[in-house]
């Protein structure tokens, strides 16, 4: 029988309401669905905010992380999520990304490949195309900038030493670390990856800007070409 009333979270017992649970216990105890429900705030005549959140995450093999690369139209496919609610979700995701990014980037000192992965994994793990970046470091191995160089499958025509080192020279970088992702999820380096790495390392030696590593990011995995003795 069709409902003739608005079913809301207020119809739930108080201990099961996401906002009340947050007040009492803090946000860490809430599930992904409950956190989303707080952002969505209200349901519709058919579903509570919690049920709409469940529908948004249903069938997503990557779970909540699919929101990292989602757009307005994808989120609005779920019944009960209009433009306003979708905007709220995207704003919350972007704010979280910026908080994480600023926390890591502000004068982070790089001591191992995992330090770079901690900075960039969240941004790059679900990208649908290959993105090539450089992380620029000062003489103390502190991050002084991160620059996007190219988007698309890596080849020598789009990843040219001229473009890679241009910003590094402007920022007086002492060294750089190359980073790119594999949308397939497998971070194993291709022959092209290795060839480009060696070419850029040679260019860096000439310019006096050392290429310390090339890190390839996959699905919650990474490979460091330095650790593999390729560079």
N, C-alpha and C positions, 0 to 999 in steps of 0.2 A: 504494500500500500504506500502511495506517495506521501512524503512528509508534508505537513501543513504548518511547520514551525521551523525557526532557525535553530539548528543544532550548533551549539557553541562549546568552547572549552569550559565555560562556567558550569555546564551540565555535568562535568566530571567531578569526582571527589576532590577536595581541595589539595590533598597530598599528591594527586596525579596531575595537577595543572603545572605546565612547564615554568611559568613565571613564578609561581609560589614556591616551587622546588628550588629555583635559582635563588630566590630571596633567602630561603632557609639554609640551603646547603652549598650554594655557589654554583657557577656554570659547569664545573668539571664533572658533576654527577649527571648532567643531562646527556641524552642520546643525541645523535645528529638530527634525528627527526624532531625532537623537542626544541633544539636550538633553532632549527628552521621555522618551527611553528611560532616562536617568539618574534622572529623577524617578520613573518607573514602577518601575524597579529590576529586576523579574523578569518573565519571560514565563510561558507556560503550556505544556502538553504539545504544542501545535500551533504556537506562534509565539514568537519571541524578543521581548524588550521593544522592539527596533527595529521589528520587523514590526507589532507592535500599535500603535506610534506612527504608523507609515505609514498604517495603517487609520484611525486617528483623524483624520488630516489629509486623507485621500483624498476628493476630490470637493468640498472646501470652497473655493469661489471666492475667499474672503477669506484663505485660508491660515491661518497660525498665529493671526492676529488674531481668528478666530472664538471663541477661548477667552476673550476679554475679556468677552463677554456670555453665555458658556455656563453651563449649570447642571448639577447632579449627574446628572440623568436623561439629558440629552443625551450626556454623556461615557460613561455606563455602557451606552449602546446598542452600543458596540464590544465584540465578544467578546474577553475577556481583561482587561477593565477592570471590576473590581468597585467596591464602595463605597469601599474603602480607597484604591485607586489613584486613583479619581476625586477623592477628597478631597485627596490629595497634589497633584494637578495644579491644582485650584482654589486651594489654599493658596499654591502657588508663583506662580500668576498674580496673586492678590490682593496678595501680598507685593511683587511687582514693581511693581504699580500704586501701592502705598503709598509705596514708595521714590521712584518718579518724582514722585509728587504732593508729598511732603514736600520733595524737593529743589527743586522749582519754587516752592512756596508760601511757604517761609520767607523773608519779607521780600523777595520778588521785586520789583524795580523795573520798572514797565511803561513802556516807551518806544515801543512800536509794537504793532499788532494781532498780529504774530507771537509776541510774548511771551505773550499770552493763549492763542493757539492751542497753543503749546508746553506750557502748563499743562494745558489741558482737552481737547485733541484725543483723547488716548489714552482718556480716560474716556467721551467722548461720541460717538465716531465710529460705533460699531455699536449704539447704543441704538435700540430698535425703536419708541419713542414720542418725541415732542418733549419735551425737558426745557429749562426756562427757568431760568437762573441769573443772579445778579448777582455781580460781582467788586468788592469794596469796597476803596478806596484811601485812604491818608492824604495829607497835604499834599505829600509827596515822591513821590507816585505809587507807593508801595510797597503790596503786597497786605496787607491786614489781615484779610481774611476772604472766603470764597466761600459764598454761600447759595443753596440750591435754593428756587425760588419756586413752580413749578408743573410738572405733568407732563400732557401731552396737547396737542392742537392749540391754538395760540395764539388767544385771543380776549380782548376787553376785560373779560369777566366773571371770568376766572381770572387774568389779569395786571392786577391793579388797582394803581394807585399806592400805595394804603395798604399793601399787602403788600410791594411792591417796596422801599419806603423805610423800612419799620418797622425792619428790622435795621440798615440803614445809619445810621439816626438813633441807635440804641442804641450802635453802635460809633464814633460821631462821625466818620463817613466824610466826607472832603472831596469825593470824587467816586465815581462807580460806572461800571462797564462792563457792559452787558447782553450775555448770551450765550445762544444756544439752537441746537439742532441740527435738521437736516432729515433724517429717516430715509430719505427717497428718495435721498439722496446729492447732490442738487442744492442748493447753498446760495443760489440766487437768491431775493431777498426777495419775499414776497407783498405784496399791497396791505394785508393785515391786519398784517403785520410792520412795514411802514412807518408805518401809522397808530398802532400801539401805541408805536413808537419815539418819534414826535413827541409823543404824549400824555405819555409818561414824561419826555421832555426838558423839556416845559413844567412838569410837576410838580416836577422837580428845580430849575428856576430859582426857583420860588416858595419851596422849602425851603432853598435855598442849597447843594444837593448836585448838582453838575453831572454830567449824563450824558455821558461822553466819547465813547462809541461803542456800537454794537450789532453784535456779531460773530455771523454765522451759519455754523455748521460743517456741512460736507457730507462726502462720501467723499474724505478726504485733500485737501479743498479748503475754502476759507472765503471769505466776503465780509465786508468791513468797510463798514458804512453810512456811517461817517465818511469813508472813502476815496472813497466814491461820492457824497459831498456831499449825502447824504440827511439827515444830522443835523449 
